[in-house]
Amino acid sequence: MSFRGFSVAVSLVATAVVFFVLGSRQARQPNAREDAAAHATPDAGRADGRGAADTPGTADTMPQAATGGRAVSAALDTAKPVTNNDNAADRAEMVAEIKREIESEMGLLPVQLLRDRRSSFVGLYVTDDAGRTDYATAGYLGHGYFITVKHVVMVLKDGDQATGRKIVSIAITLDGKEIPATLIDAGDAKAEVDRGDWAIVQTKELDLPALHPDIAFAYEFAEPIFRLGNDYSKGIILSTGYVGEHTANGLVTCLTDGHPGVSGGGVLDQRGDLVGIPIGRMDGDYRFSFILPLRAEMLRKVPFIEHPQPVGTFADAR
């Protein structure tokens, strides 16, 4: 081999060695950085309760979400300056979104909406000819019309009618004052806890927020519902629960407080619409309630609410 040929061969070998060394160093640099990061943050693998020693594999298999999130934030910070107002707005939006998600998952209603709906319910008081007073709840439909239960405002055929008892006055209470009410319509119930245990009473027009009736609510099992009623004649109180079973006589069971006075109150869905009224409870158990789902015939004498069924007569209802 000539000297010139030997020199070329040596040059090629030297070049190959140089590139091999450089490539090895570059390949080792990421591992070195990962090792340094692992030693600098010994708790990085404990976010899910695991220690660093029992987290096998490379850095790609370890929790890296937080690091990635910070990196994106840093890039955004570089691209656009963030002010205190921006941070406050972002936090406020994040909190609002979390609240919305919690309300959706748990079947909750916004507190302000519940407070608004509370104003639509009043205490109902009825006096008979013996001077005895019974109390219940009534929900405002608008223009002086209220929905409530029949067994409080009327004498039922299978109950007090046999004793000759008569109702002499009906009134609702608002701001500590009694406002006289007139019976407009009622269902065909002859006893309590019945599909026909509903009534409509009317007063003068009042400055109260009207409820939004929804007769299409399906009462699916475990659907969250909200009950407002005049518990023990102590004012309108909120109770929450979930839909149970549909009974053979057209009612729905639910574990919401069935205290005295809540009959005729409102059952609301997650939108705050009126979907039914509580009408009774299981004997000896105030937690087990019966709900009467709202239906078109119950609103047949409320002139400003459209309904698909023909209007009947109050005499027939009695």
Contacts in CASP RR format, 6 or more apart in sequence:
PFRMAT RR
TARGET T0000
AUTHOR 0000-0000-0000
METHOD contacts of the structure
MODEL  1
MSFRGFSVAVSLVATAVVFFVLGSRQARQPNAREDAAAHATPDAGRADGR
GAADTPGTADTMPQAATGGRAVSAALDTAKPVTNNDNAADRAEMVAEIKR
EIESEMGLLPVQLLRDRRSSFVGLYVTDDAGRTDYATAGYLGHGYFITVK
HVVMVLKDGDQATGRKIVSIAITLDGKEIPATLIDAGDAKAEVDRGDWAI
VQTKELDLPALHPDIAFAYEFAEPIFRLGNDYSKGIILSTGYVGEHTANG
LVTCLTDGHPGVSGGGVLDQRGDLVGIPIGRMDGDYRFSFILPLRAEMLR
KVPFIEHPQPVGTFADAR
1 9 0 8 1.000
34 58 0 8 1.000
34 59 0 8 1.000
37 44 0 8 1.000
37 59 0 8 1.000
38 44 0 8 1.000
38 52 0 8 1.000
38 59 0 8 1.000
42 52 0 8 1.000
43 52 0 8 1.000
44 52 0 8 1.000
44 62 0 8 1.000
44 63 0 8 1.000
45 51 0 8 1.000
45 52 0 8 1.000
45 55 0 8 1.000
45 62 0 8 1.000
45 63 0 8 1.000
46 52 0 8 1.000
47 63 0 8 1.000
47 66 0 8 1.000
48 63 0 8 1.000
55 61 0 8 1.000
55 62 0 8 1.000
76 82 0 8 1.000
102 108 0 8 1.000
103 109 0 8 1.000
103 110 0 8 1.000
106 224 0 8 1.000
107 224 0 8 1.000
107 270 0 8 1.000
108 224 0 8 1.000
109 226 0 8 1.000
109 268 0 8 1.000
109 270 0 8 1.000
109 272 0 8 1.000
113 272 0 8 1.000
114 226 0 8 1.000
114 238 0 8 1.000
116 209 0 8 1.000
117 209 0 8 1.000
117 211 0 8 1.000
117 226 0 8 1.000
117 228 0 8 1.000
117 268 0 8 1.000
117 272 0 8 1.000
118 228 0 8 1.000
118 236 0 8 1.000
118 238 0 8 1.000
119 208 0 8 1.000
119 209 0 8 1.000
120 139 0 8 1.000
120 140 0 8 1.000
120 208 0 8 1.000
120 209 0 8 1.000
120 210 0 8 1.000
120 211 0 8 1.000
121 137 0 8 1.000
121 138 0 8 1.000
121 139 0 8 1.000
121 140 0 8 1.000
121 228 0 8 1.000
121 229 0 8 1.000
121 230 0 8 1.000
121 236 0 8 1.000
121 265 0 8 1.000
121 266 0 8 1.000
122 137 0 8 1.000
122 138 0 8 1.000
122 139 0 8 1.000
122 140 0 8 1.000
122 146 0 8 1.000
122 172 0 8 1.000
122 173 0 8 1.000
122 174 0 8 1.000
122 208 0 8 1.000
122 230 0 8 1.000
122 236 0 8 1.000
123 135 0 8 1.000
123 136 0 8 1.000
123 137 0 8 1.000
123 138 0 8 1.000
123 172 0 8 1.000
123 173 0 8 1.000
123 230 0 8 1.000
123 233 0 8 1.000
123 235 0 8 1.000
123 236 0 8 1.000
124 135 0 8 1.000
124 136 0 8 1.000
124 137 0 8 1.000
124 138 0 8 1.000
124 146 0 8 1.000
124 148 0 8 1.000
124 152 0 8 1.000
124 153 0 8 1.000
124 170 0 8 1.000
124 171 0 8 1.000
124 172 0 8 1.000
124 173 0 8 1.000
124 181 0 8 1.000
124 201 0 8 1.000
124 230 0 8 1.000
124 264 0 8 1.000
125 133 0 8 1.000
125 134 0 8 1.000
125 135 0 8 1.000
125 170 0 8 1.000
125 171 0 8 1.000
125 172 0 8 1.000
125 173 0 8 1.000
125 178 0 8 1.000
126 133 0 8 1.000
126 134 0 8 1.000
126 135 0 8 1.000
126 136 0 8 1.000
126 152 0 8 1.000
126 153 0 8 1.000
126 167 0 8 1.000
126 169 0 8 1.000
126 170 0 8 1.000
126 171 0 8 1.000
127 133 0 8 1.000
127 167 0 8 1.000
127 168 0 8 1.000
127 169 0 8 1.000
128 134 0 8 1.000
128 165 0 8 1.000
128 166 0 8 1.000
128 167 0 8 1.000
128 168 0 8 1.000
129 165 0 8 1.000
129 166 0 8 1.000
129 167 0 8 1.000
129 168 0 8 1.000
130 165 0 8 1.000
131 168 0 8 1.000
134 152 0 8 1.000
135 152 0 8 1.000
135 230 0 8 1.000
135 233 0 8 1.000
135 260 0 8 1.000
135 261 0 8 1.000
136 148 0 8 1.000
136 149 0 8 1.000
136 152 0 8 1.000
136 153 0 8 1.000
136 230 0 8 1.000
136 261 0 8 1.000
136 262 0 8 1.000
136 263 0 8 1.000
136 264 0 8 1.000
136 265 0 8 1.000
137 148 0 8 1.000
137 228 0 8 1.000
137 229 0 8 1.000
137 230 0 8 1.000
137 236 0 8 1.000
137 261 0 8 1.000
137 262 0 8 1.000
137 263 0 8 1.000
137 264 0 8 1.000
137 265 0 8 1.000
137 266 0 8 1.000
138 146 0 8 1.000
138 147 0 8 1.000
138 148 0 8 1.000
138 172 0 8 1.000
138 181 0 8 1.000
138 201 0 8 1.000
138 264 0 8 1.000
138 265 0 8 1.000
139 146 0 8 1.000
139 147 0 8 1.000
139 148 0 8 1.000
139 211 0 8 1.000
139 264 0 8 1.000
139 265 0 8 1.000
139 266 0 8 1.000
139 274 0 8 1.000
140 146 0 8 1.000
140 206 0 8 1.000
140 208 0 8 1.000
140 209 0 8 1.000
140 210 0 8 1.000
140 211 0 8 1.000
141 147 0 8 1.000
141 200 0 8 1.000
141 210 0 8 1.000
141 211 0 8 1.000
141 213 0 8 1.000
141 299 0 8 1.000
141 302 0 8 1.000
141 305 0 8 1.000
142 205 0 8 1.000
142 206 0 8 1.000
142 208 0 8 1.000
142 210 0 8 1.000
142 211 0 8 1.000
142 304 0 8 1.000
143 205 0 8 1.000
143 210 0 8 1.000
143 304 0 8 1.000
144 202 0 8 1.000
144 203 0 8 1.000
144 204 0 8 1.000
144 205 0 8 1.000
144 206 0 8 1.000
145 184 0 8 1.000
145 200 0 8 1.000
145 201 0 8 1.000
145 202 0 8 1.000
145 302 0 8 1.000
146 172 0 8 1.000
146 181 0 8 1.000
146 200 0 8 1.000
146 201 0 8 1.000
146 202 0 8 1.000
146 203 0 8 1.000
147 198 0 8 1.000
147 199 0 8 1.000
147 200 0 8 1.000
147 264 0 8 1.000
147 274 0 8 1.000
147 277 0 8 1.000
147 298 0 8 1.000
147 299 0 8 1.000
148 198 0 8 1.000
148 199 0 8 1.000
148 200 0 8 1.000
148 201 0 8 1.000
148 263 0 8 1.000
148 264 0 8 1.000
148 265 0 8 1.000
148 277 0 8 1.000
149 197 0 8 1.000
149 198 0 8 1.000
149 199 0 8 1.000
149 263 0 8 1.000
149 264 0 8 1.000
149 277 0 8 1.000
149 279 0 8 1.000
150 156 0 8 1.000
150 186 0 8 1.000
150 187 0 8 1.000
150 189 0 8 1.000
150 196 0 8 1.000
150 197 0 8 1.000
150 198 0 8 1.000
150 199 0 8 1.000
151 189 0 8 1.000
151 191 0 8 1.000
151 192 0 8 1.000
151 197 0 8 1.000
151 263 0 8 1.000
151 279 0 8 1.000
152 199 0 8 1.000
152 263 0 8 1.000
152 264 0 8 1.000
153 167 0 8 1.000
153 170 0 8 1.000
153 183 0 8 1.000
153 186 0 8 1.000
153 199 0 8 1.000
153 201 0 8 1.000
154 167 0 8 1.000
154 183 0 8 1.000
154 186 0 8 1.000
154 199 0 8 1.000
154 318 0 8 1.000
155 161 0 8 1.000
155 164 0 8 1.000
155 165 0 8 1.000
155 166 0 8 1.000
155 167 0 8 1.000
156 189 0 8 1.000
156 190 0 8 1.000
156 191 0 8 1.000
156 192 0 8 1.000
157 190 0 8 1.000
158 190 0 8 1.000
158 191 0 8 1.000
159 191 0 8 1.000
169 180 0 8 1.000
170 180 0 8 1.000
170 181 0 8 1.000
170 182 0 8 1.000
170 183 0 8 1.000
170 201 0 8 1.000
171 178 0 8 1.000
171 179 0 8 1.000
171 180 0 8 1.000
171 181 0 8 1.000
172 178 0 8 1.000
172 179 0 8 1.000
172 181 0 8 1.000
172 201 0 8 1.000
172 203 0 8 1.000
173 179 0 8 1.000
174 206 0 8 1.000
174 208 0 8 1.000
179 203 0 8 1.000
179 204 0 8 1.000
179 206 0 8 1.000
180 203 0 8 1.000
181 201 0 8 1.000
181 202 0 8 1.000
181 203 0 8 1.000
182 201 0 8 1.000
182 202 0 8 1.000
182 203 0 8 1.000
183 199 0 8 1.000
183 200 0 8 1.000
183 201 0 8 1.000
184 199 0 8 1.000
184 200 0 8 1.000
184 201 0 8 1.000
184 202 0 8 1.000
184 301 0 8 1.000
184 314 0 8 1.000
185 199 0 8 1.000
185 200 0 8 1.000
185 300 0 8 1.000
185 301 0 8 1.000
185 314 0 8 1.000
185 317 0 8 1.000
186 198 0 8 1.000
186 199 0 8 1.000
186 200 0 8 1.000
186 314 0 8 1.000
186 317 0 8 1.000
186 318 0 8 1.000
187 196 0 8 1.000
187 197 0 8 1.000
187 198 0 8 1.000
187 199 0 8 1.000
187 297 0 8 1.000
187 298 0 8 1.000
187 317 0 8 1.000
188 196 0 8 1.000
188 317 0 8 1.000
189 195 0 8 1.000
189 196 0 8 1.000
189 197 0 8 1.000
189 198 0 8 1.000
192 279 0 8 1.000
192 280 0 8 1.000
193 251 0 8 1.000
193 279 0 8 1.000
193 280 0 8 1.000
193 290 0 8 1.000
194 249 0 8 1.000
194 279 0 8 1.000
195 249 0 8 1.000
195 250 0 8 1.000
195 251 0 8 1.000
195 292 0 8 1.000
196 292 0 8 1.000
197 279 0 8 1.000
197 292 0 8 1.000
198 264 0 8 1.000
198 277 0 8 1.000
198 279 0 8 1.000
198 292 0 8 1.000
198 298 0 8 1.000
200 298 0 8 1.000
200 299 0 8 1.000
200 301 0 8 1.000
200 302 0 8 1.000
211 266 0 8 1.000
211 273 0 8 1.000
211 274 0 8 1.000
212 272 0 8 1.000
212 273 0 8 1.000
212 274 0 8 1.000
213 273 0 8 1.000
213 274 0 8 1.000
213 275 0 8 1.000
213 294 0 8 1.000
213 299 0 8 1.000
213 305 0 8 1.000
214 269 0 8 1.000
214 271 0 8 1.000
214 273 0 8 1.000
214 274 0 8 1.000
214 275 0 8 1.000
214 294 0 8 1.000
215 293 0 8 1.000
215 294 0 8 1.000
215 295 0 8 1.000
215 296 0 8 1.000
215 299 0 8 1.000
215 307 0 8 1.000
217 269 0 8 1.000
217 273 0 8 1.000
217 275 0 8 1.000
217 276 0 8 1.000
217 293 0 8 1.000
217 294 0 8 1.000
219 243 0 8 1.000
219 246 0 8 1.000
219 252 0 8 1.000
219 275 0 8 1.000
219 291 0 8 1.000
219 293 0 8 1.000
220 243 0 8 1.000
221 243 0 8 1.000
221 244 0 8 1.000
221 245 0 8 1.000
222 242 0 8 1.000
222 243 0 8 1.000
222 244 0 8 1.000
223 242 0 8 1.000
223 243 0 8 1.000
223 269 0 8 1.000
224 240 0 8 1.000
224 241 0 8 1.000
224 242 0 8 1.000
224 243 0 8 1.000
224 270 0 8 1.000
225 240 0 8 1.000
225 241 0 8 1.000
225 242 0 8 1.000
225 243 0 8 1.000
225 254 0 8 1.000
225 256 0 8 1.000
225 267 0 8 1.000
225 268 0 8 1.000
225 269 0 8 1.000
225 275 0 8 1.000
225 291 0 8 1.000
226 238 0 8 1.000
226 239 0 8 1.000
226 240 0 8 1.000
226 241 0 8 1.000
226 267 0 8 1.000
226 268 0 8 1.000
226 269 0 8 1.000
226 272 0 8 1.000
227 238 0 8 1.000
227 239 0 8 1.000
227 240 0 8 1.000
227 241 0 8 1.000
227 254 0 8 1.000
227 256 0 8 1.000
227 257 0 8 1.000
227 262 0 8 1.000
227 265 0 8 1.000
227 266 0 8 1.000
227 267 0 8 1.000
227 268 0 8 1.000
227 278 0 8 1.000
227 289 0 8 1.000
228 236 0 8 1.000
228 237 0 8 1.000
228 238 0 8 1.000
228 239 0 8 1.000
228 265 0 8 1.000
228 266 0 8 1.000
228 268 0 8 1.000
229 235 0 8 1.000
229 236 0 8 1.000
229 237 0 8 1.000
229 239 0 8 1.000
229 261 0 8 1.000
229 262 0 8 1.000
229 264 0 8 1.000
229 265 0 8 1.000
229 266 0 8 1.000
229 278 0 8 1.000
230 236 0 8 1.000
230 237 0 8 1.000
230 261 0 8 1.000
230 262 0 8 1.000
230 265 0 8 1.000
231 237 0 8 1.000
231 257 0 8 1.000
231 259 0 8 1.000
231 260 0 8 1.000
231 261 0 8 1.000
231 262 0 8 1.000
232 259 0 8 1.000
232 260 0 8 1.000
232 261 0 8 1.000
233 260 0 8 1.000
233 261 0 8 1.000
239 256 0 8 1.000
239 257 0 8 1.000
239 258 0 8 1.000
239 262 0 8 1.000
240 256 0 8 1.000
241 254 0 8 1.000
241 255 0 8 1.000
241 256 0 8 1.000
242 254 0 8 1.000
242 255 0 8 1.000
243 252 0 8 1.000
243 254 0 8 1.000
244 252 0 8 1.000
244 253 0 8 1.000
244 254 0 8 1.000
244 255 0 8 1.000
245 252 0 8 1.000
245 253 0 8 1.000
246 252 0 8 1.000
246 253 0 8 1.000
247 253 0 8 1.000
247 290 0 8 1.000
250 293 0 8 1.000
251 279 0 8 1.000
251 290 0 8 1.000
251 291 0 8 1.000
251 292 0 8 1.000
251 293 0 8 1.000
252 290 0 8 1.000
252 291 0 8 1.000
252 292 0 8 1.000
252 293 0 8 1.000
253 288 0 8 1.000
253 289 0 8 1.000
253 290 0 8 1.000
253 291 0 8 1.000
254 289 0 8 1.000
254 290 0 8 1.000
254 291 0 8 1.000
255 287 0 8 1.000
255 288 0 8 1.000
255 289 0 8 1.000
256 278 0 8 1.000
256 287 0 8 1.000
256 289 0 8 1.000
257 286 0 8 1.000
257 287 0 8 1.000
257 289 0 8 1.000
258 278 0 8 1.000
258 280 0 8 1.000
258 281 0 8 1.000
258 286 0 8 1.000
258 287 0 8 1.000
258 288 0 8 1.000
258 289 0 8 1.000
259 286 0 8 1.000
262 278 0 8 1.000
262 289 0 8 1.000
263 277 0 8 1.000
263 278 0 8 1.000
263 279 0 8 1.000
263 280 0 8 1.000
264 277 0 8 1.000
264 278 0 8 1.000
264 279 0 8 1.000
265 277 0 8 1.000
265 278 0 8 1.000
266 274 0 8 1.000
266 276 0 8 1.000
266 277 0 8 1.000
266 278 0 8 1.000
267 274 0 8 1.000
267 275 0 8 1.000
267 276 0 8 1.000
267 277 0 8 1.000
267 278 0 8 1.000
267 291 0 8 1.000
268 274 0 8 1.000
268 275 0 8 1.000
269 275 0 8 1.000
274 294 0 8 1.000
275 293 0 8 1.000
275 294 0 8 1.000
276 291 0 8 1.000
276 292 0 8 1.000
276 293 0 8 1.000
276 294 0 8 1.000
277 291 0 8 1.000
277 292 0 8 1.000
277 294 0 8 1.000
278 289 0 8 1.000
278 290 0 8 1.000
278 291 0 8 1.000
278 292 0 8 1.000
279 290 0 8 1.000
279 291 0 8 1.000
279 292 0 8 1.000
280 289 0 8 1.000
280 290 0 8 1.000
281 287 0 8 1.000
281 288 0 8 1.000
281 289 0 8 1.000
281 290 0 8 1.000
282 288 0 8 1.000
282 289 0 8 1.000
282 290 0 8 1.000
296 307 0 8 1.000
296 308 0 8 1.000
296 309 0 8 1.000
297 307 0 8 1.000
297 309 0 8 1.000
299 305 0 8 1.000
299 307 0 8 1.000
300 307 0 8 1.000
300 309 0 8 1.000
300 310 0 8 1.000
300 311 0 8 1.000
300 312 0 8 1.000
301 311 0 8 1.000
301 314 0 8 1.000
END
